[in-house]
Amino acid sequence: MRSFQSNAAFSEVPDPYYGGVDGFQKVYEILDSSLDGFIEALEKNHTEITNR
């Protein structure tokens, strides 16, 4: 998922259970910032598939 994040410092989303309450907020922020890139990739791949 982090490959879709424009400013990812790491390649994996951490396990929120090891970060306490702040861990859940951090994972939420990582996923939230990755969604635009993920949706963009889906739209691009969908367009390539349907235009064949």
Secondary structure, DSSP 4 states (H G I P E B T S, - for coil): -GGG-TT-SSSSPPPGGGSHHHHHHHHHHHHHHHHHHHHHHHHHHHHHHHT-
